[in-house]
Amino acid sequence: MAKKWIDQTRPRKTPTFKQKRFAQEYVRNGGNGVKAAQKVYNSHSYDGAKAIAVQNMDKPMVQNEIEKNLVKAGLSSETLGSKLATVIDTGLGVKATNKDALAGIITAYKLLNAFPEKISKRLTVAVSRKELIRKDITELKEDAKKITEKTSKLVADLSSYTPTL
């Protein structure tokens, strides 16, 4: 029986089973990606789990899966906004204090990445040695100018970032 060939050159359109489980654990444990990776990927190494978590969090499909899990848990941006308004307007009941509620809402907003610790964009420039050798100096200067323009645009995009809630 011939092995089925899997084309890994195209990006996946749906998250893997483990990526879905990672998203569930991420929401369940309050947004700790390392703990989620350790549990789902059975990683005993902190550094290995951290690398897995970073890779997963960079993938839009994993972020979408986290968002779905937050909505299932009643922690969508809209729900949190209305709960925060209620806390501000009326206060809370007997056992919990406003401080407790606000701490919980802030944690939920962090899960929604409303307060990102870092914002990043990537610009990849791939040039082969043969390509460099074939080009004359004016073409290389033009390429460098284009790269500089793209880098400036990325920096401008990052500096104008505002979180969406």
BELJOCOR-V425549 format. One record per helix or strand of 3 or more residues. SS is the DSSP state (H for helix, E for strand). FROM is the first residue (numbers start at 1). TO is the last residue. Records with the same first field share a line. If there is no record, write none. Layout:
SS->FROM-TO + FROM-TO
//
This chain:
H->17-28 + 33-40 + 46-57 + 60-72 + 77-90 + 98-111 + 129-134 + 137-159
//
